[in-house]
């Protein structure tokens, strides 16, 4: 598979995953936090989680619409932003790895974000032609 097709697939996956995660954070931040980290959020934490959910939702939408033209300047900027997000999300989930039972979901999320970051890095900066 050429790099353009690979980048398109990664952006499509990101569009689905991040849109779902963003909507989950907007709708039920405490439930999602409890599932991932084993600890609920309340008060100001819930507001911050909802703001983060709005940002993740926006990133998911940008990924979804960029998947058809991943090598245009806008598509490449979205891809690089998604790479930065995945690196940060992986690092954040690894350092927040709580004790079980929620820890397995956080570790799984860290692995997923790490794999997406590696795939994006390879598609963007690895050998071969992107266009």
Secondary structure, 3 states (H helix, E strand, C coil): CCHHHHHHHHHHHHHHHHHHHHHHHHHCHHHHHHHHHCCCCCCHHHHHHHHHHHHHHHHHHHHHHHHHHCCCHHHHHHHHHHHHHHHHHHHHHHHCCCCCCCHHHHHHHHHHHHHHHHHHHHHHHCCCCCC
